[in-house]
């Protein structure tokens, strides 16, 4: 059985829908920085996953990069130029409009670079993915970020997504020490990235996203750096974020914790009473958002997604 890698973009749509709900809730003075940062982090995370899905499509569409002969369709509203002769080989993706689901508009360039002797299907194969003035605008509210910098994508397990149903899993990591982010208010910050995406097949695609960086006793960190307010932060995925194709690629579980200037925890995959729900469930899924402001005030709210 074969799968189309482009199905992975549905995951990004599900995660995008999850976090747009939280911005509609009232924000108290002592929690405004935490809630703003939480939204910033979710936007950056979602956009990176969206681009990562495009990277997978581009890599597996090129026999010289992937090591296979057949091809997969390209990404939406973008052109790709493949240089399979130079060393390193490159794929240059120029974005020119909306993503495949019409949720985001993208302009700018992403360059994939791989040594000539490497093949993406091999275990340990690594590529450099460079963002060049990649502006991503969320069309629901016209909020945008602009990304610059280099990331390393590593195919830890080896294997191609097209063969996932016949494999135990496929594991990719995404790391960066210099991702520059320009927010809509023109603030520019540099973040570090350390994420793992584990793909399995169980009645459809299952994706588990986790953090892989540690700092002392603080583990499972996915992003860290300085937020738009100038304060240091870490974001940990304390329970892997799970997306399942047989649940319409909805986020069915997981937990994220933001720390550094207070603490906020979001727990996903709940029903209207705050208890874990079944898959696929009916109606809305819910997540519990708990946070503590700098003044020590605590909050707990249950929100649909």
N, C-alpha and C positions, 0 to 999 in steps of 0.2 A: 504493500500500500504506500502511496506517496501523498505528501501534503504540499500545499502551496504556501511558500514562505510569506506571501503577502497577507495571509490570514493573521499574522502576528501583529499587524497594525491595529487590529480590533482591540488588543490589550491596552494600547495607549488610549483609545477612545474611552474604554471603561474606567481607566484610572483618572482621566481628565474629568469625566462626569462625576466621579466620586468627590473630588475636591472642590468643584464649583459650588456645591451646596453650602460649604462652610462660610463663604464670603458674604452670604446674605444675613447671617446672624448678627445681632447687636454686639458691639465690642466695647468693653469697659476700659477706662483709662489705663489701669495697671496691666491689662493684658493685650493692649493694642500692638506692642512690639512683637509679642509672642505670636499672635494670630497673623500679623503681617508676614513675619518670617516663615511661619508654617506654610502660608500660601506661596511665598517666594520659593521655598524649598520644593514644594509639590510641583510647581510649574517647571522649575529647572529639571527635576527628576523625570517628569512626564515627557518633556521635550527631548531629553537625552535618550529615553527609551524609544521615542518615535524615530529619531535619527538612527539609533542602533538597529531598529528593524529595517530601515532603508539600507544601512550598511550591509546587513545580512543578505538582502535581496541583491545588491550590487555585487557582492563577493561571489555569490553562488550563480549569478548570471554570467560571470566571466570564467571560461574554462581555464584560462591562464592563471587565474587567482585561486579558483576553487579546486582545480584538479579533476573536474568532471566535464563531460561533453555537452549534456543537454543544458537548456537555458530556461530562465524564469523571467517573466515580464519585469520591466523596469518600475521605478517609483513614479508617483503622481506629480505632474507639473514640475518636472525637472529633466535636465539633459545630462548625459554622462559621456565623458571622453575617456577612453581606455588607452593607456600606453603600456603595451605588453613587451616592448623591446628594451626600454631603458632599465637600468638597475640603480635604484629600486623601481619596480613597476608601479604605476599609479592608476587610480580611477578618480577623476575629477567630476563631482556632482554639482551642478549649478541649479539652485532652486529658483523657481519663477512664479510661485503661486500657492494655492491651497494644498493641504495634504489630502489623502485619499478620502477622508471622511468629512472634509469641509469644516473642521473645527479650528484649524490653525492655518495662517498664511506664512510661508517661508520665503525669504530672499537671502542670497549669499551663497557661499561656496563651502563644500566639504571635500577634502582631498584624502583619499585612502592610499597609503604607501606601504609596499611590502617588498622585502628582498627577493631578487629574481629566483633564487633557489627554493623559496618557500611555497607551500600550497596550503590554503586555508583549511582543508580537510584534515591536515596532519595534527596530531596532539602537540600542543605547545606552540603552534603557529601564532605569530603576533603581527599585528599591523599597527601603523600609526595613523590615527584619524585626526585631521587638523581642521578646526572650524575657522573660517575666515569671514568675519563680519556677517555671521549667520543670525539674521534677525527673525524671530519667531513671534508672531502676533496672534493672541487668542481672540478669535473673532467674536465670541459671545460678549466681550467687554472691551476689546481693542487694547488690552494690556499686552506689553511686549517685553522681551528680553533680547539682548544681542550677545552672542557667544563668540569668543576668540580663544585660541589655545589648542594644545595637542593632547590627545588621549591615546592610551594604548589598549587595544582590544586583543584579548588572548583567547584562543580556542583551546582551553585547558584539556578537555577530554578528547578533542579531535572529533571528526564526523561532520556531516552536513545535515541541515534541517530537512532536506528532502527525504532523508533516510531515517528520520526520528522514530517512526512507528516500529522499526526493527532494531532499535538500540535501547540500552538501559537508560541512558540520559545523554544530553549534550550540555556542557558547562562552558560558559563564556564569562570572562571578567572584563571590567572596564575600569581603568585607573587613570588618574591625572593629578599632577601637582601644580598646575598653572592654568586652570580654567578661568578665564576672565569673563565676568558677567556684568553687563550693563543693564540696569533695571529701568523701568519706565520713567522714573524721576531723574534719570541721568547719573545716578550713583553707580560707580564701578567698583566691584570687589573681585578678589581672587579666591576661588574655592578649590579644595582637594576632593577627589572622588575615589571611592573604592567599593565597587558594586560587583556582585556575582549574580548571573542569571542562569538558572538551571532549568532546562527543558526536559520534560518527560512526556510519555504518551500513555494515557489511561482513559479510554473511551473518548479520545481527543487530546489536544495539546494541553499540557499543564505547565505553567511557568511559575517558578519560585524565585523571588528577588530578595537578596540579603546583602548586608554590609560585611566587609571583610577586614576593616582596619581596627587596630587596637591602640589605646593610649592609656597606659597604666591599667587600672581596673575597669576602664570604660572600653567595652568591646562591641563588636558588630556595627561599627561606625561605617556609614555609607557616604556621608558628606561632612566636611568640616571646614572652618575658615572664619571669616568675619562677615556678619550680616550687613544689610544696607544701613543700619543705624550705627555701625562701627564697633559692635560688640562681638566677641568670639562666641562660636557655637559649635556643637556637634549634633549630628542627627544620626541616630542608631536605628536599625531595623531589628527590634528585639524579638520579634516573631516574623518569620518570612512572609512576605506579601504573596498570596496565592491567587492566580488567575486560572480558570478552567474553561476550556472550549465547551464542554457539556453543560456549563452554567452560563452560556452565552458570553463567555469571557468576562464575567463579572468578578470583582474582587471578593473572594469568599472567605478570607481570613488574613490575619496578620496584625502586627503592631509596630508603630513608629514612635520613637521618643526624641524630643528636641531638648537640649540642655545647654547651659552656658549663661543665661540671663533670666533664670527661672526654668521650670520644667513643664513640658506638655506631652501627654501621651494620647495617641489615637489608636483605638482597638476596633478592628473591622470584622464584618461577617456576623452581625447581630440581627435579632428581630426587634419588633417594636417594644418589647419588654426588656431589651438589653441582654438577652440570652443568645448563645450561638444558634444560628439558623441552619436549616438543611439546604442541600443543593438540589434543584435550582431555587427552591423557595418560591414564595409568591409575593407580588408587590415589591415594595422597597426593601433593600437591605439597609441596615443602620450601622453607624459607628459611634462609639462612646469617646468623647473628647474631654479629657481632664487636664487642667493646667493650674499652676501656681504662679502668681505674679510676684514681682520683686518685693512688694509690701507684705507678702505672705498670704494674700487672699487666694482661696481655692475655688475652682469652678468645675462643674460636671454637667455635661449636656449630651443628649442622645439625638443624633441627626441622621436623616435619611440620605441615601445615595443610590 
